[in-house]
C-alpha cells in the first residue's frame, strides 16, 4: 500500500508525461502539415495513426488505474532503475526531436 505523498508523486509523473505527449503530438501535427506543404508528403495509412493514438491513450489510462486503484509498487531499487531508464529515454527522445526538426 502506498502513502499519499507517493501517490501524489506518481500522479505528477503521469501528468508530466501526458502533457509532454500532448505537446509532442502538437509539434508532430505541425511538422506533418509543413511536410505536406513544402515536400509533398502524404500519409500512407491513416488507420495506423488511429491505432497508435488508441494505444497511447490506453497506456495512460492503465497507468492512472494502476497507480490510483491497484496501489502496487515495485521495490524501491527497481523503481529507481526504471526511473533512470525512463530519464535516459527522454534524453534520447528530445535529442532525436531536435536533430530531426520538421522531419520528426
Biopython code that builds the backbone (N, CA, C, O; Angstrom):
import numpy as np
from Bio.PDB.StructureBuilder import StructureBuilder

atoms = [
    (1, "UNK", "N", (0.841, -1.186, 0.000)),
    (1, "UNK", "CA", (0.000, 0.000, 0.000)),
    (1, "UNK", "C", (0.882, 1.243, 0.000)),
    (1, "UNK", "O", (1.887, 1.293, 0.709)),
    (2, "UNK", "N", (0.515, 2.232, -0.780)),
    (2, "UNK", "CA", (1.332, 3.434, -0.862)),
    (2, "UNK", "C", (0.706, 4.565, -0.056)),
    (2, "UNK", "O", (-0.510, 4.618, 0.133)),
    (3, "UNK", "N", (1.558, 5.460, 0.411)),
    (3, "UNK", "CA", (1.052, 6.598, 1.174)),
    (3, "UNK", "C", (0.642, 7.728, 0.232)),
    (3, "UNK", "O", (0.881, 7.661, -0.974)),
    (4, "UNK", "N", (0.023, 8.765, 0.794)),
    (4, "UNK", "CA", (-0.485, 9.875, -0.013)),
    (4, "UNK", "C", (0.594, 10.622, -0.768)),
    (4, "UNK", "O", (0.385, 11.035, -1.909)),
    (5, "UNK", "N", (1.762, 10.803, -0.132)),
    (5, "UNK", "CA", (2.861, 11.524, -0.783)),
    (5, "UNK", "C", (3.356, 10.768, -2.018)),
    (5, "UNK", "O", (3.618, 11.371, -3.059)),
    (6, "UNK", "N", (3.481, 9.460, -1.894)),
    (6, "UNK", "CA", (3.925, 8.636, -3.024)),
    (6, "UNK", "C", (2.919, 8.707, -4.162)),
    (6, "UNK", "O", (3.303, 8.803, -5.328)),
    (7, "UNK", "N", (1.639, 8.660, -3.830)),
    (7, "UNK", "CA", (0.588, 8.727, -4.847)),
    (7, "UNK", "C", (0.620, 10.074, -5.571)),
    (7, "UNK", "O", (0.424, 10.130, -6.785)),
    (8, "UNK", "N", (0.863, 11.146, -4.840)),
    (8, "UNK", "CA", (0.953, 12.470, -5.463)),
    (8, "UNK", "C", (2.137, 12.522, -6.425)),
    (8, "UNK", "O", (2.015, 13.051, -7.529)),
    (9, "UNK", "N", (3.280, 11.976, -6.013)),
    (9, "UNK", "CA", (4.465, 11.966, -6.877)),
    (9, "UNK", "C", (4.212, 11.150, -8.139)),
    (9, "UNK", "O", (4.551, 11.581, -9.241)),
    (10, "UNK", "N", (3.621, 9.984, -7.976)),
    (10, "UNK", "CA", (3.337, 9.122, -9.135)),
    (10, "UNK", "C", (2.380, 9.822, -10.091)),
    (10, "UNK", "O", (2.596, 9.813, -11.303)),
    (11, "UNK", "N", (1.317, 10.433, -9.552)),
    (11, "UNK", "CA", (0.363, 11.139, -10.416)),
    (11, "UNK", "C", (0.996, 12.352, -11.085)),
    (11, "UNK", "O", (0.654, 12.672, -12.223)),
    (12, "UNK", "N", (1.914, 13.033, -10.400)),
    (12, "UNK", "CA", (2.618, 14.166, -11.011)),
    (12, "UNK", "C", (3.462, 13.695, -12.193)),
    (12, "UNK", "O", (3.517, 14.358, -13.228)),
    (13, "UNK", "N", (4.120, 12.545, -12.033)),
    (13, "UNK", "CA", (4.914, 11.986, -13.134)),
    (13, "UNK", "C", (4.015, 11.624, -14.310)),
    (13, "UNK", "O", (4.350, 11.899, -15.462)),
    (14, "UNK", "N", (2.881, 11.012, -14.018)),
    (14, "UNK", "CA", (1.942, 10.642, -15.085)),
    (14, "UNK", "C", (1.438, 11.896, -15.799)),
    (14, "UNK", "O", (1.388, 11.929, -17.028)),
    (15, "UNK", "N", (1.066, 12.918, -15.045)),
    (15, "UNK", "CA", (0.586, 14.168, -15.650)),
    (15, "UNK", "C", (1.679, 14.803, -16.503)),
    (15, "UNK", "O", (1.408, 15.303, -17.595)),
    (16, "UNK", "N", (2.916, 14.781, -16.003)),
    (16, "UNK", "CA", (4.043, 15.304, -16.779)),
    (16, "UNK", "C", (4.131, 14.595, -18.128)),
    (16, "UNK", "O", (4.272, 15.247, -19.163)),
    (17, "UNK", "N", (4.046, 13.260, -18.122)),
    (17, "UNK", "CA", (4.163, 12.514, -19.373)),
    (17, "UNK", "C", (2.970, 12.723, -20.285)),
    (17, "UNK", "O", (3.120, 12.714, -21.506)),
    (18, "UNK", "N", (1.788, 12.911, -19.715)),
    (18, "UNK", "CA", (0.619, 13.206, -20.545)),
    (18, "UNK", "C", (0.804, 14.561, -21.226)),
    (18, "UNK", "O", (0.583, 14.687, -22.430)),
    (19, "UNK", "N", (1.209, 15.568, -20.461)),
    (19, "UNK", "CA", (1.428, 16.899, -21.036)),
    (19, "UNK", "C", (2.556, 16.881, -22.070)),
    (19, "UNK", "O", (2.473, 17.543, -23.104)),
    (20, "UNK", "N", (3.593, 16.129, -21.781)),
    (20, "UNK", "CA", (4.700, 16.014, -22.729)),
    (20, "UNK", "C", (4.209, 15.372, -24.020)),
    (20, "UNK", "O", (4.527, 15.852, -25.108)),
    (21, "UNK", "N", (3.448, 14.306, -23.912)),
    (21, "UNK", "CA", (2.968, 13.597, -25.100)),
    (21, "UNK", "C", (2.023, 14.472, -25.914)),
    (21, "UNK", "O", (2.084, 14.474, -27.144)),
    (22, "UNK", "N", (1.144, 15.219, -25.234)),
    (22, "UNK", "CA", (0.234, 16.121, -25.940)),
    (22, "UNK", "C", (1.028, 17.191, -26.683)),
    (22, "UNK", "O", (0.719, 17.503, -27.833)),
    (23, "UNK", "N", (2.054, 17.757, -26.032)),
    (23, "UNK", "CA", (2.873, 18.774, -26.707)),
    (23, "UNK", "C", (3.612, 18.166, -27.900)),
    (23, "UNK", "O", (3.750, 18.816, -28.936)),
    (24, "UNK", "N", (4.085, 16.930, -27.764)),
    (24, "UNK", "CA", (4.754, 16.268, -28.884)),
    (24, "UNK", "C", (3.783, 16.028, -30.035)),
    (24, "UNK", "O", (4.162, 16.143, -31.200)),
    (25, "UNK", "N", (2.542, 15.699, -29.718)),
    (25, "UNK", "CA", (1.549, 15.476, -30.765)),
    (25, "UNK", "C", (1.239, 16.780, -31.505)),
    (25, "UNK", "O", (1.011, 16.770, -32.714)),
    (26, "UNK", "N", (1.229, 17.901, -30.777)),
    (26, "UNK", "CA", (1.005, 19.210, -31.409)),
    (26, "UNK", "C", (2.170, 19.537, -32.345)),
    (26, "UNK", "O", (1.959, 19.971, -33.478)),
    (27, "UNK", "N", (3.389, 19.328, -31.870)),
    (27, "UNK", "CA", (4.574, 19.569, -32.703)),
    (27, "UNK", "C", (4.558, 18.654, -33.918)),
    (27, "UNK", "O", (4.824, 19.093, -35.036)),
    (28, "UNK", "N", (4.246, 17.387, -33.700)),
    (28, "UNK", "CA", (4.210, 16.415, -34.795)),
    (28, "UNK", "C", (3.164, 16.800, -35.839)),
    (28, "UNK", "O", (3.413, 16.682, -37.039)),
    (29, "UNK", "N", (2.008, 17.254, -35.393)),
    (29, "UNK", "CA", (0.956, 17.670, -36.318)),
    (29, "UNK", "C", (1.406, 18.876, -37.143)),
    (29, "UNK", "O", (1.150, 18.951, -38.345)),
    (30, "UNK", "N", (2.073, 19.806, -36.485)),
    (30, "UNK", "CA", (2.606, 20.980, -37.183)),
    (30, "UNK", "C", (3.658, 20.555, -38.214)),
    (30, "UNK", "O", (3.669, 21.043, -39.345)),
    (31, "UNK", "N", (4.531, 19.646, -37.807)),
    (31, "UNK", "CA", (5.559, 19.144, -38.730)),
    (31, "UNK", "C", (4.934, 18.411, -39.914)),
    (31, "UNK", "O", (5.398, 18.531, -41.048)),
    (32, "UNK", "N", (3.875, 17.651, -39.636)),
    (32, "UNK", "CA", (3.191, 16.925, -40.711)),
    (32, "UNK", "C", (2.625, 17.898, -41.740)),
    (32, "UNK", "O", (2.763, 17.687, -42.945)),
    (33, "UNK", "N", (1.991, 18.955, -41.263)),
    (33, "UNK", "CA", (1.447, 19.971, -42.179)),
    (33, "UNK", "C", (2.564, 20.602, -42.998)),
    (33, "UNK", "O", (2.417, 20.793, -44.205)),
    (34, "UNK", "N", (3.687, 20.930, -42.346)),
    (34, "UNK", "CA", (4.827, 21.529, -43.038)),
    (34, "UNK", "C", (5.347, 20.590, -44.124)),
    (34, "UNK", "O", (5.624, 21.016, -45.245)),
    (35, "UNK", "N", (5.478, 19.296, -43.776)),
    (35, "UNK", "CA", (5.974, 18.320, -44.750)),
    (35, "UNK", "C", (5.031, 18.191, -45.947)),
    (35, "UNK", "O", (5.480, 18.070, -47.087)),
    (36, "UNK", "N", (3.737, 18.218, -45.685)),
    (36, "UNK", "CA", (2.772, 18.099, -46.782)),
    (36, "UNK", "C", (2.833, 19.311, -47.707)),
    (36, "UNK", "O", (2.749, 19.173, -48.927)),
    (37, "UNK", "N", (2.980, 20.495, -47.121)),
    (37, "UNK", "CA", (3.009, 21.725, -47.921)),
    (37, "UNK", "C", (4.332, 21.885, -48.678)),
    (37, "UNK", "O", (4.334, 22.178, -49.874)),
    (38, "UNK", "N", (5.442, 21.697, -47.988)),
    (38, "UNK", "CA", (6.757, 22.013, -48.577)),
    (38, "UNK", "C", (7.443, 20.831, -49.266)),
    (38, "UNK", "O", (8.318, 21.037, -50.107)),
    (39, "UNK", "N", (7.066, 19.616, -48.930)),
    (39, "UNK", "CA", (7.760, 18.456, -49.506)),
    (39, "UNK", "C", (6.822, 17.483, -50.203)),
    (39, "UNK", "O", (7.258, 16.432, -50.673)),
    (40, "UNK", "N", (5.556, 17.816, -50.275)),
    (40, "UNK", "CA", (4.604, 16.940, -50.952)),
    (40, "UNK", "C", (4.393, 15.601, -50.257)),
    (40, "UNK", "O", (4.030, 14.614, -50.897)),
    (41, "UNK", "N", (4.619, 15.569, -48.948)),
    (41, "UNK", "CA", (4.448, 14.318, -48.196)),
    (41, "UNK", "C", (2.978, 13.907, -48.178)),
    (41, "UNK", "O", (2.084, 14.748, -48.269)),
    (42, "UNK", "N", (2.746, 12.610, -48.060)),
    (42, "UNK", "CA", (1.385, 12.083, -47.989)),
    (42, "UNK", "C", (1.342, 10.960, -46.959)),
    (42, "UNK", "O", (2.283, 10.176, -46.829)),
    (43, "UNK", "N", (0.238, 10.901, -46.236)),
    (43, "UNK", "CA", (0.061, 9.828, -45.256)),
    (43, "UNK", "C", (-0.313, 8.551, -45.997)),
    (43, "UNK", "O", (-1.211, 8.547, -46.839)),
    (44, "UNK", "N", (0.382, 7.476, -45.675)),
    (44, "UNK", "CA", (0.164, 6.221, -46.389)),
    (44, "UNK", "C", (-1.036, 5.467, -45.818)),
    (44, "UNK", "O", (-1.876, 4.977, -46.572)),
    (45, "UNK", "N", (-1.120, 5.373, -44.498)),
    (45, "UNK", "CA", (-2.192, 4.595, -43.887)),
    (45, "UNK", "C", (-2.675, 5.313, -42.632)),
    (45, "UNK", "O", (-2.032, 5.241, -41.585)),
    (46, "UNK", "N", (-3.805, 6.005, -42.737)),
    (46, "UNK", "CA", (-4.316, 6.782, -41.604)),
    (46, "UNK", "C", (-4.794, 5.889, -40.459)),
    (46, "UNK", "O", (-4.863, 6.340, -39.316)),
    (47, "UNK", "N", (-5.126, 4.633, -40.751)),
    (47, "UNK", "CA", (-5.560, 3.715, -39.689)),
    (47, "UNK", "C", (-4.442, 3.453, -38.684)),
    (47, "UNK", "O", (-4.699, 3.266, -37.495)),
    (48, "UNK", "N", (-3.210, 3.439, -39.163)),
    (48, "UNK", "CA", (-2.082, 3.218, -38.257)),
    (48, "UNK", "C", (-1.977, 4.333, -37.222)),
    (48, "UNK", "O", (-1.688, 4.073, -36.054)),
    (49, "UNK", "N", (-2.211, 5.566, -37.643)),
    (49, "UNK", "CA", (-2.177, 6.694, -36.707)),
    (49, "UNK", "C", (-3.281, 6.566, -35.668)),
    (49, "UNK", "O", (-3.058, 6.826, -34.485)),
    (50, "UNK", "N", (-4.453, 6.172, -36.100)),
    (50, "UNK", "CA", (-5.566, 5.990, -35.162)),
    (50, "UNK", "C", (-5.273, 4.878, -34.157)),
    (50, "UNK", "O", (-5.556, 5.014, -32.967)),
    (51, "UNK", "N", (-4.710, 3.791, -34.642)),
    (51, "UNK", "CA", (-4.371, 2.676, -33.755)),
    (51, "UNK", "C", (-3.306, 3.097, -32.748)),
    (51, "UNK", "O", (-3.397, 2.756, -31.569)),
    (52, "UNK", "N", (-2.293, 3.838, -33.207)),
    (52, "UNK", "CA", (-1.237, 4.304, -32.317)),
    (52, "UNK", "C", (-1.801, 5.250, -31.261)),
    (52, "UNK", "O", (-1.436, 5.158, -30.089)),
    (53, "UNK", "N", (-2.689, 6.156, -31.667)),
    (53, "UNK", "CA", (-3.325, 7.053, -30.703)),
    (53, "UNK", "C", (-4.138, 6.270, -29.673)),
    (53, "UNK", "O", (-4.107, 6.591, -28.485)),
    (54, "UNK", "N", (-4.851, 5.263, -30.115)),
    (54, "UNK", "CA", (-5.629, 4.422, -29.208)),
    (54, "UNK", "C", (-4.724, 3.764, -28.167)),
    (54, "UNK", "O", (-5.053, 3.744, -26.981)),
    (55, "UNK", "N", (-3.596, 3.232, -28.602)),
    (55, "UNK", "CA", (-2.685, 2.574, -27.665)),
    (55, "UNK", "C", (-2.028, 3.569, -26.710)),
    (55, "UNK", "O", (-1.806, 3.248, -25.543)),
    (56, "UNK", "N", (-1.716, 4.765, -27.190)),
    (56, "UNK", "CA", (-1.156, 5.787, -26.296)),
    (56, "UNK", "C", (-2.163, 6.136, -25.199)),
    (56, "UNK", "O", (-1.817, 6.161, -24.018)),
    (57, "UNK", "N", (-3.390, 6.400, -25.590)),
    (57, "UNK", "CA", (-4.427, 6.755, -24.624)),
    (57, "UNK", "C", (-4.677, 5.603, -23.662)),
    (57, "UNK", "O", (-4.820, 5.820, -22.459)),
    (58, "UNK", "N", (-4.733, 4.385, -24.180)),
    (58, "UNK", "CA", (-4.951, 3.206, -23.331)),
    (58, "UNK", "C", (-3.825, 3.035, -22.320)),
    (58, "UNK", "O", (-4.074, 2.668, -21.172)),
    (59, "UNK", "N", (-2.595, 3.298, -22.732)),
    (59, "UNK", "CA", (-1.454, 3.150, -21.832)),
    (59, "UNK", "C", (-1.554, 4.138, -20.679)),
    (59, "UNK", "O", (-1.310, 3.778, -19.528)),
    (60, "UNK", "N", (-1.914, 5.386, -20.984)),
    (60, "UNK", "CA", (-2.046, 6.385, -19.917)),
    (60, "UNK", "C", (-3.211, 6.054, -18.984)),
    (60, "UNK", "O", (-3.106, 6.242, -17.772)),
    (61, "UNK", "N", (-4.308, 5.567, -19.535)),
    (61, "UNK", "CA", (-5.435, 5.155, -18.688)),
    (61, "UNK", "C", (-5.008, 4.016, -17.772)),
    (61, "UNK", "O", (-5.355, 4.007, -16.591)),
    (62, "UNK", "N", (-4.261, 3.059, -18.307)),
    (62, "UNK", "CA", (-3.772, 1.939, -17.492)),
    (62, "UNK", "C", (-2.845, 2.427, -16.379)),
    (62, "UNK", "O", (-2.917, 1.927, -15.257)),
    (63, "UNK", "N", (-1.982, 3.390, -16.670)),
    (63, "UNK", "CA", (-1.105, 3.955, -15.638)),
    (63, "UNK", "C", (-1.913, 4.588, -14.517)),
    (63, "UNK", "O", (-1.623, 4.383, -13.338)),
    (64, "UNK", "N", (-2.923, 5.356, -14.887)),
    (64, "UNK", "CA", (-3.758, 6.025, -13.886)),
    (64, "UNK", "C", (-4.509, 5.006, -13.037)),
    (64, "UNK", "O", (-4.576, 5.144, -11.816)),
    (65, "UNK", "N", (-5.072, 3.989, -13.675)),
    (65, "UNK", "CA", (-5.803, 2.954, -12.932)),
    (65, "UNK", "C", (-4.870, 2.205, -11.992)),
    (65, "UNK", "O", (-5.192, 1.993, -10.823)),
    (66, "UNK", "N", (-3.717, 1.807, -12.508)),
    (66, "UNK", "CA", (-2.780, 1.039, -11.686)),
    (66, "UNK", "C", (-2.306, 1.835, -10.478)),
    (66, "UNK", "O", (-2.248, 1.302, -9.370)),
    (67, "UNK", "N", (-1.971, 3.095, -10.678)),
    (67, "UNK", "CA", (-1.431, 3.880, -9.557)),
    (67, "UNK", "C", (-2.505, 4.295, -8.561)),
    (67, "UNK", "O", (-2.235, 4.367, -7.362)),
    (68, "UNK", "N", (-3.713, 4.568, -9.032)),
    (68, "UNK", "CA", (-4.739, 5.102, -8.138)),
    (68, "UNK", "C", (-5.700, 4.060, -7.568)),
    (68, "UNK", "O", (-6.362, 4.323, -6.564)),
    (69, "UNK", "N", (-5.786, 2.905, -8.180)),
    (69, "UNK", "CA", (-6.751, 1.918, -7.703)),
    (69, "UNK", "C", (-6.121, 0.602, -7.274)),
    (69, "UNK", "O", (-6.597, -0.020, -6.324)),
    (70, "UNK", "N", (-5.077, 0.167, -7.937)),
    (70, "UNK", "CA", (-4.449, -1.107, -7.596)),
    (70, "UNK", "C", (-3.410, -0.926, -6.491)),
    (70, "UNK", "O", (-3.219, -1.819, -5.666)),
    (71, "UNK", "N", (-2.751, 0.210, -6.473)),
    (71, "UNK", "CA", (-1.784, 0.573, -5.427)),
    (71, "UNK", "C", (-0.631, -0.415, -5.277)),
    (71, "UNK", "O", (-0.182, -0.673, -4.160)),
    (72, "UNK", "N", (-0.158, -0.957, -6.364)),
    (72, "UNK", "CA", (1.011, -1.836, -6.291)),
    (72, "UNK", "C", (2.247, -1.050, -6.692)),
    (72, "UNK", "O", (2.250, -0.334, -7.694)),
    (73, "UNK", "N", (3.281, -1.193, -5.906)),
    (73, "UNK", "CA", (4.542, -0.531, -6.207)),
    (73, "UNK", "C", (5.642, -1.561, -6.389)),
    (73, "UNK", "O", (5.619, -2.633, -5.784)),
    (74, "UNK", "N", (6.595, -1.221, -7.223)),
    (74, "UNK", "CA", (7.791, -2.038, -7.363)),
    (74, "UNK", "C", (8.698, -1.755, -6.170)),
    (74, "UNK", "O", (8.580, -0.702, -5.543)),
    (75, "UNK", "N", (9.589, -2.668, -5.853)),
    (75, "UNK", "CA", (10.582, -2.361, -4.807)),
    (75, "UNK", "C", (11.355, -1.103, -5.187)),
    (75, "UNK", "O", (11.511, -0.807, -6.372)),
    (76, "UNK", "N", (11.840, -0.362, -4.195)),
    (76, "UNK", "CA", (12.450, 0.942, -4.461)),
    (76, "UNK", "C", (13.646, 0.874, -5.415)),
    (76, "UNK", "O", (13.838, 1.788, -6.217)),
    (77, "UNK", "N", (14.455, -0.190, -5.344)),
    (77, "UNK", "CA", (15.603, -0.310, -6.258)),
    (77, "UNK", "C", (15.131, -0.483, -7.703)),
    (77, "UNK", "O", (15.713, 0.086, -8.627)),
    (78, "UNK", "N", (14.078, -1.267, -7.885)),
    (78, "UNK", "CA", (13.524, -1.468, -9.235)),
    (78, "UNK", "C", (12.934, -0.155, -9.733)),
    (78, "UNK", "O", (13.135, 0.216, -10.889)),
    (79, "UNK", "N", (12.206, 0.552, -8.867)),
    (79, "UNK", "CA", (11.616, 1.842, -9.248)),
    (79, "UNK", "C", (12.691, 2.842, -9.644)),
    (79, "UNK", "O", (12.536, 3.565, -10.628)),
    (80, "UNK", "N", (13.777, 2.887, -8.886)),
    (80, "UNK", "CA", (14.872, 3.807, -9.196)),
    (80, "UNK", "C", (15.489, 3.464, -10.547)),
    (80, "UNK", "O", (15.783, 4.360, -11.338)),
    (81, "UNK", "N", (15.685, 2.184, -10.815)),
    (81, "UNK", "CA", (16.239, 1.759, -12.100)),
    (81, "UNK", "C", (15.294, 2.133, -13.240)),
    (81, "UNK", "O", (15.735, 2.636, -14.273)),
    (82, "UNK", "N", (14.005, 1.891, -13.055)),
    (82, "UNK", "CA", (13.033, 2.223, -14.091)),
    (82, "UNK", "C", (12.981, 3.730, -14.344)),
    (82, "UNK", "O", (12.859, 4.161, -15.491)),
    (83, "UNK", "N", (13.071, 4.526, -13.288)),
    (83, "UNK", "CA", (13.096, 5.989, -13.455)),
    (83, "UNK", "C", (14.348, 6.424, -14.218)),
    (83, "UNK", "O", (14.283, 7.326, -15.053)),
    (84, "UNK", "N", (15.472, 5.793, -13.938)),
    (84, "UNK", "CA", (16.715, 6.126, -14.645)),
    (84, "UNK", "C", (16.603, 5.779, -16.128)),
    (84, "UNK", "O", (17.030, 6.556, -16.982)),
    (85, "UNK", "N", (16.035, 4.622, -16.433)),
    (85, "UNK", "CA", (15.845, 4.215, -17.835)),
    (85, "UNK", "C", (14.885, 5.178, -18.526)),
    (85, "UNK", "O", (15.127, 5.598, -19.658)),
    (86, "UNK", "N", (13.802, 5.523, -17.846)),
    (86, "UNK", "CA", (12.829, 6.465, -18.404)),
    (86, "UNK", "C", (13.474, 7.817, -18.673)),
    (86, "UNK", "O", (13.223, 8.432, -19.709)),
    (87, "UNK", "N", (14.300, 8.277, -17.749)),
    (87, "UNK", "CA", (15.006, 9.541, -17.931)),
    (87, "UNK", "C", (15.952, 9.489, -19.121)),
    (87, "UNK", "O", (16.026, 10.437, -19.903)),
    (88, "UNK", "N", (16.675, 8.385, -19.259)),
    (88, "UNK", "CA", (17.590, 8.222, -20.395)),
    (88, "UNK", "C", (16.811, 8.215, -21.714)),
    (88, "UNK", "O", (17.254, 8.796, -22.704)),
    (89, "UNK", "N", (15.670, 7.564, -21.719)),
    (89, "UNK", "CA", (14.834, 7.532, -22.921)),
    (89, "UNK", "C", (14.340, 8.933, -23.285)),
    (89, "UNK", "O", (14.261, 9.283, -24.462)),
    (90, "UNK", "N", (14.012, 9.723, -22.274)),
    (90, "UNK", "CA", (13.596, 11.106, -22.528)),
    (90, "UNK", "C", (14.698, 11.911, -23.187)),
    (90, "UNK", "O", (14.447, 12.672, -24.121)),
    (91, "UNK", "N", (15.916, 11.744, -22.702)),
    (91, "UNK", "CA", (17.053, 12.464, -23.275)),
    (91, "UNK", "C", (17.222, 12.082, -24.749)),
    (91, "UNK", "O", (17.398, 12.956, -25.598)),
    (92, "UNK", "N", (17.169, 10.798, -25.052)),
    (92, "UNK", "CA", (17.298, 10.327, -26.438)),
    (92, "UNK", "C", (16.146, 10.868, -27.282)),
    (92, "UNK", "O", (16.353, 11.278, -28.424)),
    (93, "UNK", "N", (14.945, 10.871, -26.732)),
    (93, "UNK", "CA", (13.764, 11.354, -27.452)),
    (93, "UNK", "C", (13.909, 12.835, -27.794)),
    (93, "UNK", "O", (13.683, 13.229, -28.938)),
    (94, "UNK", "N", (14.285, 13.664, -26.807)),
    (94, "UNK", "CA", (14.461, 15.095, -27.054)),
    (94, "UNK", "C", (15.602, 15.356, -28.036)),
    (94, "UNK", "O", (15.493, 16.232, -28.894)),
    (95, "UNK", "N", (16.689, 14.605, -27.915)),
    (95, "UNK", "CA", (17.818, 14.744, -28.830)),
    (95, "UNK", "C", (17.356, 14.449, -30.261)),
    (95, "UNK", "O", (17.678, 15.187, -31.192)),
    (96, "UNK", "N", (16.605, 13.372, -30.420)),
    (96, "UNK", "CA", (16.108, 12.982, -31.748)),
    (96, "UNK", "C", (15.204, 14.063, -32.326)),
    (96, "UNK", "O", (15.312, 14.411, -33.502)),
    (97, "UNK", "N", (14.318, 14.587, -31.495)),
    (97, "UNK", "CA", (13.401, 15.631, -31.968)),
    (97, "UNK", "C", (14.163, 16.877, -32.427)),
    (97, "UNK", "O", (13.819, 17.478, -33.445)),
    (98, "UNK", "N", (15.192, 17.259, -31.678)),
    (98, "UNK", "CA", (15.968, 18.445, -32.052)),
    (98, "UNK", "C", (16.773, 18.234, -33.319)),
    (98, "UNK", "O", (16.920, 19.153, -34.125)),
    (99, "UNK", "N", (17.289, 17.045, -33.498)),
    (99, "UNK", "CA", (18.085, 16.758, -34.706)),
    (99, "UNK", "C", (17.204, 16.669, -35.956)),
    (99, "UNK", "O", (17.583, 17.158, -37.020)),
    (100, "UNK", "N", (16.034, 16.047, -35.828)),
    (100, "UNK", "CA", (15.179, 15.867, -36.990)),
    (100, "UNK", "C", (14.392, 17.123, -37.355)),
    (100, "UNK", "O", (13.982, 17.280, -38.505)),
    (101, "UNK", "N", (14.178, 18.009, -36.402)),
    (101, "UNK", "CA", (13.426, 19.255, -36.597)),
    (101, "UNK", "C", (12.074, 18.984, -37.266)),
    (101, "UNK", "O", (11.276, 18.211, -36.735)),
    (102, "UNK", "N", (11.801, 19.604, -38.416)),
    (102, "UNK", "CA", (10.489, 19.441, -39.065)),
    (102, "UNK", "C", (10.259, 18.032, -39.602)),
    (102, "UNK", "O", (9.124, 17.680, -39.924)),
    (103, "UNK", "N", (11.294, 17.231, -39.706)),
    (103, "UNK", "CA", (11.123, 15.876, -40.256)),
    (103, "UNK", "C", (10.727, 14.875, -39.187)),
    (103, "UNK", "O", (10.523, 13.695, -39.475)),
    (104, "UNK", "N", (10.617, 15.350, -37.941)),
    (104, "UNK", "CA", (10.159, 14.473, -36.858)),
    (104, "UNK", "C", (8.657, 14.511, -36.799)),
    (104, "UNK", "O", (8.055, 13.844, -35.958)),
]
sb = StructureBuilder()
sb.init_structure("model")
sb.init_model(0)
sb.init_chain("A")
sb.init_seg("    ")
for serial, (resi, resn, name, xyz) in enumerate(atoms, 1):
    if name == "N":
        sb.init_residue(resn, " ", resi, " ")
    sb.init_atom(name, np.array(xyz, "f"), 0.0, 1.0, " ", f" {name:<3s}", serial, name[0])
structure = sb.get_structure()
